[in-house]
Amino acid sequence: MRKFAAGLLLGLILGGSATAIAAGIFGTGALVGWTVTMDGEEVCTDPKVDVSTKEIECE
């Protein structure tokens, strides 16, 4: 059971790391399915993001 729990934890950590790395490498484009909110109000859906300038563009 300990091996299973350790494997599950390692898999979750590796999965999260891969997602973060991929976002940094391929970080420009549309975030399909995402919703941008400000103060609880919806601003836009499917925004465009540019990681190099750290901007989210809503149309």
PDB file of N, CA, C, O and CB in Angstrom:
ATOM      1  N   MET A   1       0.817  -1.192   0.000  1.00  0.00           N
ATOM      2  CA  MET A   1       0.000   0.000   0.000  1.00  0.00           C
ATOM      3  C   MET A   1       0.864   1.260   0.000  1.00  0.00           C
ATOM      4  O   MET A   1       0.506   2.260  -0.623  1.00  0.00           O
ATOM      5  CB  MET A   1      -0.931  -0.004   1.200  1.00  0.00           C
ATOM      6  N   ARG A   2       1.985   1.214   0.689  1.00  0.00           N
ATOM      7  CA  ARG A   2       2.877   2.375   0.719  1.00  0.00           C
ATOM      8  C   ARG A   2       3.469   2.640  -0.659  1.00  0.00           C
ATOM      9  O   ARG A   2       3.629   3.793  -1.060  1.00  0.00           O
ATOM     10  CB  ARG A   2       3.999   2.165   1.744  1.00  0.00           C
ATOM     11  N   LYS A   3       3.796   1.568  -1.386  1.00  0.00           N
ATOM     12  CA  LYS A   3       4.351   1.738  -2.727  1.00  0.00           C
ATOM     13  C   LYS A   3       3.310   2.368  -3.653  1.00  0.00           C
ATOM     14  O   LYS A   3       3.646   3.216  -4.480  1.00  0.00           O
ATOM     15  CB  LYS A   3       4.830   0.381  -3.294  1.00  0.00           C
ATOM     16  N   PHE A   4       2.063   1.960  -3.518  1.00  0.00           N
ATOM     17  CA  PHE A   4       0.992   2.524  -4.326  1.00  0.00           C
ATOM     18  C   PHE A   4       0.838   4.018  -4.028  1.00  0.00           C
ATOM     19  O   PHE A   4       0.749   4.829  -4.949  1.00  0.00           O
ATOM     20  CB  PHE A   4      -0.334   1.778  -4.066  1.00  0.00           C
ATOM     21  N   ALA A   5       0.806   4.379  -2.751  1.00  0.00           N
ATOM     22  CA  ALA A   5       0.646   5.776  -2.358  1.00  0.00           C
ATOM     23  C   ALA A   5       1.841   6.611  -2.825  1.00  0.00           C
ATOM     24  O   ALA A   5       1.670   7.742  -3.279  1.00  0.00           O
ATOM     25  CB  ALA A   5       0.481   5.888  -0.831  1.00  0.00           C
ATOM     26  N   ALA A   6       3.041   6.056  -2.713  1.00  0.00           N
ATOM     27  CA  ALA A   6       4.235   6.770  -3.157  1.00  0.00           C
ATOM     28  C   ALA A   6       4.202   6.963  -4.673  1.00  0.00           C
ATOM     29  O   ALA A   6       4.550   8.035  -5.170  1.00  0.00           O
ATOM     30  CB  ALA A   6       5.513   6.007  -2.738  1.00  0.00           C
ATOM     31  N   GLY A   7       3.788   5.935  -5.405  1.00  0.00           N
ATOM     32  CA  GLY A   7       3.681   6.038  -6.860  1.00  0.00           C
ATOM     33  C   GLY A   7       2.629   7.040  -7.279  1.00  0.00           C
ATOM     34  O   GLY A   7       2.826   7.792  -8.233  1.00  0.00           O
ATOM     35  N   LEU A   8       1.512   7.053  -6.572  1.00  0.00           N
ATOM     36  CA  LEU A   8       0.444   8.010  -6.869  1.00  0.00           C
ATOM     37  C   LEU A   8       0.931   9.437  -6.622  1.00  0.00           C
ATOM     38  O   LEU A   8       0.695  10.322  -7.446  1.00  0.00           O
ATOM     39  CB  LEU A   8      -0.810   7.713  -6.012  1.00  0.00           C
ATOM     40  N   LEU A   9       1.587   9.661  -5.530  1.00  0.00           N
ATOM     41  CA  LEU A   9       2.113  10.991  -5.210  1.00  0.00           C
ATOM     42  C   LEU A   9       3.159  11.426  -6.232  1.00  0.00           C
ATOM     43  O   LEU A   9       3.145  12.571  -6.685  1.00  0.00           O
ATOM     44  CB  LEU A   9       2.718  11.002  -3.798  1.00  0.00           C
ATOM     45  N   LEU A  10       4.056  10.532  -6.592  1.00  0.00           N
ATOM     46  CA  LEU A  10       5.075  10.849  -7.587  1.00  0.00           C
ATOM     47  C   LEU A  10       4.427  11.173  -8.939  1.00  0.00           C
ATOM     48  O   LEU A  10       4.856  12.105  -9.618  1.00  0.00           O
ATOM     49  CB  LEU A  10       6.066   9.675  -7.733  1.00  0.00           C
ATOM     50  N   GLY A  11       3.412  10.423  -9.328  1.00  0.00           N
ATOM     51  CA  GLY A  11       2.717  10.678 -10.583  1.00  0.00           C
ATOM     52  C   GLY A  11       2.034  12.031 -10.593  1.00  0.00           C
ATOM     53  O   GLY A  11       2.071  12.731 -11.604  1.00  0.00           O
ATOM     54  N   LEU A  12       1.414  12.411  -9.488  1.00  0.00           N
ATOM     55  CA  LEU A  12       0.773  13.717  -9.396  1.00  0.00           C
ATOM     56  C   LEU A  12       1.788  14.854  -9.483  1.00  0.00           C
ATOM     57  O   LEU A  12       1.547  15.866 -10.141  1.00  0.00           O
ATOM     58  CB  LEU A  12      -0.012  13.821  -8.101  1.00  0.00           C
ATOM     59  N   ILE A  13       2.910  14.678  -8.819  1.00  0.00           N
ATOM     60  CA  ILE A  13       3.953  15.700  -8.849  1.00  0.00           C
ATOM     61  C   ILE A  13       4.528  15.841 -10.253  1.00  0.00           C
ATOM     62  O   ILE A  13       4.699  16.959 -10.740  1.00  0.00           O
ATOM     63  CB  ILE A  13       5.068  15.360  -7.851  1.00  0.00           C
ATOM     64  N   LEU A  14       4.830  14.720 -10.910  1.00  0.00           N
ATOM     65  CA  LEU A  14       5.371  14.766 -12.266  1.00  0.00           C
ATOM     66  C   LEU A  14       4.357  15.355 -13.251  1.00  0.00           C
ATOM     67  O   LEU A  14       4.730  16.110 -14.149  1.00  0.00           O
ATOM     68  CB  LEU A  14       5.788  13.363 -12.716  1.00  0.00           C
ATOM     69  N   GLY A  15       3.093  15.015 -13.086  1.00  0.00           N
ATOM     70  CA  GLY A  15       2.053  15.559 -13.959  1.00  0.00           C
ATOM     71  C   GLY A  15       1.925  17.063 -13.813  1.00  0.00           C
ATOM     72  O   GLY A  15       1.805  17.776 -14.809  1.00  0.00           O
ATOM     73  N   GLY A  16       1.950  17.546 -12.592  1.00  0.00           N
ATOM     74  CA  GLY A  16       1.882  18.982 -12.356  1.00  0.00           C
ATOM     75  C   GLY A  16       3.110  19.709 -12.876  1.00  0.00           C
ATOM     76  O   GLY A  16       3.007  20.814 -13.407  1.00  0.00           O
ATOM     77  N   SER A  17       4.268  19.091 -12.724  1.00  0.00           N
ATOM     78  CA  SER A  17       5.502  19.700 -13.218  1.00  0.00           C
ATOM     79  C   SER A  17       5.502  19.783 -14.738  1.00  0.00           C
ATOM     80  O   SER A  17       5.899  20.800 -15.307  1.00  0.00           O
ATOM     81  CB  SER A  17       6.719  18.907 -12.738  1.00  0.00           C
ATOM     82  N   ALA A  18       5.059  18.723 -15.392  1.00  0.00           N
ATOM     83  CA  ALA A  18       5.023  18.715 -16.855  1.00  0.00           C
ATOM     84  C   ALA A  18       4.074  19.786 -17.375  1.00  0.00           C
ATOM     85  O   ALA A  18       4.360  20.431 -18.384  1.00  0.00           O
ATOM     86  CB  ALA A  18       4.599  17.333 -17.377  1.00  0.00           C
ATOM     87  N   THR A  19       2.969  19.977 -16.709  1.00  0.00           N
ATOM     88  CA  THR A  19       2.019  21.008 -17.118  1.00  0.00           C
ATOM     89  C   THR A  19       2.629  22.398 -16.972  1.00  0.00           C
ATOM     90  O   THR A  19       2.474  23.237 -17.859  1.00  0.00           O
ATOM     91  CB  THR A  19       0.731  20.906 -16.293  1.00  0.00           C
ATOM     92  N   ALA A  20       3.308  22.644 -15.879  1.00  0.00           N
ATOM     93  CA  ALA A  20       3.934  23.945 -15.655  1.00  0.00           C
ATOM     94  C   ALA A  20       5.046  24.213 -16.660  1.00  0.00           C
ATOM     95  O   ALA A  20       5.179  25.331 -17.158  1.00  0.00           O
ATOM     96  CB  ALA A  20       4.485  24.027 -14.239  1.00  0.00           C
ATOM     97  N   ILE A  21       5.831  23.209 -16.955  1.00  0.00           N
ATOM     98  CA  ILE A  21       6.917  23.368 -17.929  1.00  0.00           C
ATOM     99  C   ILE A  21       6.348  23.623 -19.319  1.00  0.00           C
ATOM    100  O   ILE A  21       6.835  24.492 -20.042  1.00  0.00           O
ATOM    101  CB  ILE A  21       7.826  22.117 -17.944  1.00  0.00           C
ATOM    102  N   ALA A  22       5.325  22.873 -19.691  1.00  0.00           N
ATOM    103  CA  ALA A  22       4.707  23.042 -21.010  1.00  0.00           C
ATOM    104  C   ALA A  22       4.089  24.429 -21.141  1.00  0.00           C
ATOM    105  O   ALA A  22       4.151  25.030 -22.214  1.00  0.00           O
ATOM    106  CB  ALA A  22       3.637  21.961 -21.249  1.00  0.00           C
ATOM    107  N   ALA A  23       3.504  24.939 -20.086  1.00  0.00           N
ATOM    108  CA  ALA A  23       2.921  26.282 -20.134  1.00  0.00           C
ATOM    109  C   ALA A  23       4.003  27.331 -20.351  1.00  0.00           C
ATOM    110  O   ALA A  23       3.769  28.328 -21.034  1.00  0.00           O
ATOM    111  CB  ALA A  23       2.146  26.583 -18.841  1.00  0.00           C
ATOM    112  N   GLY A  24       5.173  27.119 -19.785  1.00  0.00           N
ATOM    113  CA  GLY A  24       6.270  28.057 -19.982  1.00  0.00           C
ATOM    114  C   GLY A  24       6.850  27.994 -21.379  1.00  0.00           C
ATOM    115  O   GLY A  24       7.257  29.017 -21.928  1.00  0.00           O
ATOM    116  N   ILE A  25       6.893  26.799 -21.963  1.00  0.00           N
ATOM    117  CA  ILE A  25       7.458  26.634 -23.294  1.00  0.00           C
ATOM    118  C   ILE A  25       6.461  27.052 -24.371  1.00  0.00           C
ATOM    119  O   ILE A  25       6.805  27.791 -25.293  1.00  0.00           O
ATOM    120  CB  ILE A  25       7.891  25.187 -23.509  1.00  0.00           C
ATOM    121  N   PHE A  26       5.238  26.577 -24.249  1.00  0.00           N
ATOM    122  CA  PHE A  26       4.206  26.832 -25.250  1.00  0.00           C
ATOM    123  C   PHE A  26       3.176  27.804 -24.687  1.00  0.00           C
ATOM    124  O   PHE A  26       1.975  27.556 -24.792  1.00  0.00           O
ATOM    125  CB  PHE A  26       3.526  25.513 -25.691  1.00  0.00           C
ATOM    126  N   GLY A  27       3.622  28.895 -24.099  1.00  0.00           N
ATOM    127  CA  GLY A  27       2.746  29.765 -23.344  1.00  0.00           C
ATOM    128  C   GLY A  27       2.059  30.873 -24.098  1.00  0.00           C
ATOM    129  O   GLY A  27       1.594  31.831 -23.482  1.00  0.00           O
ATOM    130  N   THR A  28       1.978  30.780 -25.398  1.00  0.00           N
ATOM    131  CA  THR A  28       1.298  31.822 -26.152  1.00  0.00           C
ATOM    132  C   THR A  28       0.163  31.189 -26.933  1.00  0.00           C
ATOM    133  O   THR A  28       0.361  30.186 -27.618  1.00  0.00           O
ATOM    134  CB  THR A  28       2.278  32.567 -27.099  1.00  0.00           C
ATOM    135  N   GLY A  29      -1.021  31.764 -26.835  1.00  0.00           N
ATOM    136  CA  GLY A  29      -2.170  31.236 -27.553  1.00  0.00           C
ATOM    137  C   GLY A  29      -3.437  31.461 -26.763  1.00  0.00           C
ATOM    138  O   GLY A  29      -3.466  32.234 -25.805  1.00  0.00           O
ATOM    139  N   ALA A  30      -4.482  30.775 -27.178  1.00  0.00           N
ATOM    140  CA  ALA A  30      -5.779  30.924 -26.521  1.00  0.00           C
ATOM    141  C   ALA A  30      -5.939  29.897 -25.411  1.00  0.00           C
ATOM    142  O   ALA A  30      -5.508  28.751 -25.536  1.00  0.00           O
ATOM    143  CB  ALA A  30      -6.919  30.786 -27.537  1.00  0.00           C
ATOM    144  N   LEU A  31      -6.560  30.324 -24.333  1.00  0.00           N
ATOM    145  CA  LEU A  31      -6.881  29.418 -23.226  1.00  0.00           C
ATOM    146  C   LEU A  31      -8.335  28.987 -23.407  1.00  0.00           C
ATOM    147  O   LEU A  31      -9.247  29.555 -22.806  1.00  0.00           O
ATOM    148  CB  LEU A  31      -6.651  30.109 -21.813  1.00  0.00           C
ATOM    149  N   VAL A  32      -8.529  27.985 -24.237  1.00  0.00           N
ATOM    150  CA  VAL A  32      -9.875  27.525 -24.570  1.00  0.00           C
ATOM    151  C   VAL A  32     -10.525  26.905 -23.339  1.00  0.00           C
ATOM    152  O   VAL A  32      -9.941  26.039 -22.688  1.00  0.00           O
ATOM    153  CB  VAL A  32      -9.838  26.507 -25.738  1.00  0.00           C
ATOM    154  N   GLY A  33     -11.734  27.355 -23.029  1.00  0.00           N
ATOM    155  CA  GLY A  33     -12.466  26.828 -21.891  1.00  0.00           C
ATOM    156  C   GLY A  33     -12.230  27.602 -20.600  1.00  0.00           C
ATOM    157  O   GLY A  33     -12.830  27.278 -19.575  1.00  0.00           O
ATOM    158  N   TRP A  34     -11.382  28.603 -20.626  1.00  0.00           N
ATOM    159  CA  TRP A  34     -11.089  29.395 -19.445  1.00  0.00           C
ATOM    160  C   TRP A  34     -11.998  30.614 -19.400  1.00  0.00           C
ATOM    161  O   TRP A  34     -12.422  31.126 -20.436  1.00  0.00           O
ATOM    162  CB  TRP A  34      -9.613  29.819 -19.428  1.00  0.00           C
ATOM    163  N   THR A  35     -12.289  31.070 -18.193  1.00  0.00           N
ATOM    164  CA  THR A  35     -13.087  32.271 -17.985  1.00  0.00           C
ATOM    165  C   THR A  35     -12.296  33.228 -17.106  1.00  0.00           C
ATOM    166  O   THR A  35     -11.778  32.830 -16.062  1.00  0.00           O
ATOM    167  CB  THR A  35     -14.469  31.932 -17.344  1.00  0.00           C
ATOM    168  N   VAL A  36     -12.201  34.479 -17.519  1.00  0.00           N
ATOM    169  CA  VAL A  36     -11.509  35.511 -16.745  1.00  0.00           C
ATOM    170  C   VAL A  36     -12.554  36.259 -15.943  1.00  0.00           C
ATOM    171  O   VAL A  36     -13.544  36.744 -16.492  1.00  0.00           O
ATOM    172  CB  VAL A  36     -10.696  36.487 -17.668  1.00  0.00           C
ATOM    173  N   THR A  37     -12.327  36.352 -14.625  1.00  0.00           N
ATOM    174  CA  THR A  37     -13.251  37.083 -13.758  1.00  0.00           C
ATOM    175  C   THR A  37     -12.491  38.169 -13.009  1.00  0.00           C
ATOM    176  O   THR A  37     -11.305  38.029 -12.711  1.00  0.00           O
ATOM    177  CB  THR A  37     -13.957  36.125 -12.763  1.00  0.00           C
ATOM    178  N   MET A  38     -13.202  39.252 -12.711  1.00  0.00           N
ATOM    179  CA  MET A  38     -12.641  40.327 -11.905  1.00  0.00           C
ATOM    180  C   MET A  38     -13.703  40.761 -10.909  1.00  0.00           C
ATOM    181  O   MET A  38     -14.808  41.143 -11.293  1.00  0.00           O
ATOM    182  CB  MET A  38     -12.169  41.528 -12.793  1.00  0.00           C
ATOM    183  N   ASP A  39     -13.367  40.700  -9.652  1.00  0.00           N
ATOM    184  CA  ASP A  39     -14.292  41.037  -8.571  1.00  0.00           C
ATOM    185  C   ASP A  39     -15.584  40.225  -8.659  1.00  0.00           C
ATOM    186  O   ASP A  39     -16.667  40.734  -8.370  1.00  0.00           O
ATOM    187  CB  ASP A  39     -14.614  42.530  -8.600  1.00  0.00           C
ATOM    188  N   GLY A  40     -15.460  38.960  -9.060  1.00  0.00           N
ATOM    189  CA  GLY A  40     -16.610  38.065  -9.128  1.00  0.00           C
ATOM    190  C   GLY A  40     -17.441  38.182 -10.387  1.00  0.00           C
ATOM    191  O   GLY A  40     -18.397  37.426 -10.559  1.00  0.00           O
ATOM    192  N   GLU A  41     -17.107  39.107 -11.274  1.00  0.00           N
ATOM    193  CA  GLU A  41     -17.851  39.296 -12.513  1.00  0.00           C
ATOM    194  C   GLU A  41     -17.043  38.751 -13.684  1.00  0.00           C
ATOM    195  O   GLU A  41     -15.827  38.931 -13.747  1.00  0.00           O
ATOM    196  CB  GLU A  41     -18.188  40.789 -12.730  1.00  0.00           C
ATOM    197  N   GLU A  42     -17.728  38.083 -14.612  1.00  0.00           N
ATOM    198  CA  GLU A  42     -17.066  37.519 -15.779  1.00  0.00           C
ATOM    199  C   GLU A  42     -16.648  38.627 -16.735  1.00  0.00           C
ATOM    200  O   GLU A  42     -17.466  39.457 -17.133  1.00  0.00           O
ATOM    201  CB  GLU A  42     -17.984  36.515 -16.489  1.00  0.00           C
ATOM    202  N   VAL A  43     -15.359  38.635 -17.103  1.00  0.00           N
ATOM    203  CA  VAL A  43     -14.831  39.629 -18.021  1.00  0.00           C
ATOM    204  C   VAL A  43     -14.869  39.083 -19.447  1.00  0.00           C
ATOM    205  O   VAL A  43     -15.368  39.747 -20.356  1.00  0.00           O
ATOM    206  CB  VAL A  43     -13.392  40.029 -17.625  1.00  0.00           C
ATOM    207  N   CYS A  44     -14.341  37.869 -19.644  1.00  0.00           N
ATOM    208  CA  CYS A  44     -14.348  37.264 -20.967  1.00  0.00           C
ATOM    209  C   CYS A  44     -14.094  35.766 -20.832  1.00  0.00           C
ATOM    210  O   CYS A  44     -13.721  35.275 -19.767  1.00  0.00           O
ATOM    211  CB  CYS A  44     -13.287  37.925 -21.887  1.00  0.00           C
ATOM    212  N   THR A  45     -14.303  35.057 -21.933  1.00  0.00           N
ATOM    213  CA  THR A  45     -13.991  33.632 -21.988  1.00  0.00           C
ATOM    214  C   THR A  45     -13.002  33.404 -23.126  1.00  0.00           C
ATOM    215  O   THR A  45     -12.924  34.198 -24.063  1.00  0.00           O
ATOM    216  CB  THR A  45     -15.286  32.771 -22.185  1.00  0.00           C
ATOM    217  N   ASP A  46     -12.264  32.332 -23.034  1.00  0.00           N
ATOM    218  CA  ASP A  46     -11.249  31.954 -24.017  1.00  0.00           C
ATOM    219  C   ASP A  46     -10.276  33.095 -24.319  1.00  0.00           C
ATOM    220  O   ASP A  46     -10.140  33.497 -25.474  1.00  0.00           O
ATOM    221  CB  ASP A  46     -11.919  31.500 -25.301  1.00  0.00           C
ATOM    222  N   PRO A  47      -9.592  33.626 -23.289  1.00  0.00           N
ATOM    223  CA  PRO A  47      -8.676  34.749 -23.523  1.00  0.00           C
ATOM    224  C   PRO A  47      -7.403  34.292 -24.228  1.00  0.00           C
ATOM    225  O   PRO A  47      -7.071  33.106 -24.229  1.00  0.00           O
ATOM    226  CB  PRO A  47      -8.319  35.430 -22.197  1.00  0.00           C
ATOM    227  N   LYS A  48      -6.706  35.235 -24.820  1.00  0.00           N
ATOM    228  CA  LYS A  48      -5.391  34.979 -25.398  1.00  0.00           C
ATOM    229  C   LYS A  48      -4.351  35.349 -24.355  1.00  0.00           C
ATOM    230  O   LYS A  48      -4.514  36.327 -23.626  1.00  0.00           O
ATOM    231  CB  LYS A  48      -5.175  35.784 -26.730  1.00  0.00           C
ATOM    232  N   VAL A  49      -3.278  34.562 -24.286  1.00  0.00           N
ATOM    233  CA  VAL A  49      -2.247  34.804 -23.288  1.00  0.00           C
ATOM    234  C   VAL A  49      -0.881  34.865 -23.970  1.00  0.00           C
ATOM    235  O   VAL A  49      -0.614  34.135 -24.925  1.00  0.00           O
ATOM    236  CB  VAL A  49      -2.268  33.704 -22.198  1.00  0.00           C
ATOM    237  N   ASP A  50      -0.028  35.747 -23.464  1.00  0.00           N
ATOM    238  CA  ASP A  50       1.351  35.859 -23.925  1.00  0.00           C
ATOM    239  C   ASP A  50       2.242  35.805 -22.692  1.00  0.00           C
ATOM    240  O   ASP A  50       2.279  36.745 -21.899  1.00  0.00           O
ATOM    241  CB  ASP A  50       1.587  37.182 -24.752  1.00  0.00           C
ATOM    242  N   VAL A  51       2.959  34.692 -22.538  1.00  0.00           N
ATOM    243  CA  VAL A  51       3.764  34.483 -21.337  1.00  0.00           C
ATOM    244  C   VAL A  51       4.971  35.409 -21.306  1.00  0.00           C
ATOM    245  O   VAL A  51       5.379  35.850 -20.231  1.00  0.00           O
ATOM    246  CB  VAL A  51       4.220  33.033 -21.253  1.00  0.00           C
ATOM    247  N   SER A  52       5.554  35.713 -22.469  1.00  0.00           N
ATOM    248  CA  SER A  52       6.738  36.548 -22.481  1.00  0.00           C
ATOM    249  C   SER A  52       6.470  37.939 -21.919  1.00  0.00           C
ATOM    250  O   SER A  52       7.330  38.516 -21.253  1.00  0.00           O
ATOM    251  CB  SER A  52       7.272  36.656 -23.881  1.00  0.00           C
ATOM    252  N   THR A  53       5.284  38.482 -22.182  1.00  0.00           N
ATOM    253  CA  THR A  53       4.926  39.795 -21.635  1.00  0.00           C
ATOM    254  C   THR A  53       4.027  39.691 -20.406  1.00  0.00           C
ATOM    255  O   THR A  53       3.680  40.703 -19.796  1.00  0.00           O
ATOM    256  CB  THR A  53       4.234  40.628 -22.700  1.00  0.00           C
ATOM    257  N   LYS A  54       3.656  38.477 -20.049  1.00  0.00           N
ATOM    258  CA  LYS A  54       2.788  38.202 -18.890  1.00  0.00           C
ATOM    259  C   LYS A  54       1.476  38.960 -18.994  1.00  0.00           C
ATOM    260  O   LYS A  54       1.060  39.634 -18.052  1.00  0.00           O
ATOM    261  CB  LYS A  54       3.500  38.575 -17.583  1.00  0.00           C
ATOM    262  N   GLU A  55       0.819  38.843 -20.161  1.00  0.00           N
ATOM    263  CA  GLU A  55      -0.449  39.532 -20.396  1.00  0.00           C
ATOM    264  C   GLU A  55      -1.535  38.552 -20.799  1.00  0.00           C
ATOM    265  O   GLU A  55      -1.285  37.566 -21.491  1.00  0.00           O
ATOM    266  CB  GLU A  55      -0.285  40.603 -21.472  1.00  0.00           C
ATOM    267  N   ILE A  56      -2.741  38.847 -20.351  1.00  0.00           N
ATOM    268  CA  ILE A  56      -3.941  38.135 -20.784  1.00  0.00           C
ATOM    269  C   ILE A  56      -4.796  39.140 -21.533  1.00  0.00           C
ATOM    270  O   ILE A  56      -5.151  40.187 -20.991  1.00  0.00           O
ATOM    271  CB  ILE A  56      -4.724  37.495 -19.567  1.00  0.00           C
ATOM    272  N   GLU A  57      -5.126  38.825 -22.775  1.00  0.00           N
ATOM    273  CA  GLU A  57      -5.885  39.737 -23.613  1.00  0.00           C
ATOM    274  C   GLU A  57      -7.318  39.230 -23.765  1.00  0.00           C
ATOM    275  O   GLU A  57      -7.541  38.113 -24.231  1.00  0.00           O
ATOM    276  CB  GLU A  57      -5.213  39.898 -24.993  1.00  0.00           C
ATOM    277  N   CYS A  58      -8.268  40.043 -23.376  1.00  0.00           N
ATOM    278  CA  CYS A  58      -9.680  39.731 -23.557  1.00  0.00           C
ATOM    279  C   CYS A  58     -10.218  40.563 -24.722  1.00  0.00           C
ATOM    280  O   CYS A  58      -9.896  41.743 -24.864  1.00  0.00           O
ATOM    281  CB  CYS A  58     -10.490  40.005 -22.247  1.00  0.00           C
ATOM    282  N   GLU A  59     -11.028  39.936 -25.533  1.00  0.00           N
ATOM    283  CA  GLU A  59     -11.598  40.661 -26.674  1.00  0.00           C
ATOM    284  C   GLU A  59     -13.056  40.951 -26.439  1.00  0.00           C
ATOM    285  O   GLU A  59     -13.710  41.554 -27.290  1.00  0.00           O
ATOM    286  CB  GLU A  59     -11.427  39.869 -27.969  1.00  0.00           C
TER     287      GLU A  59
END
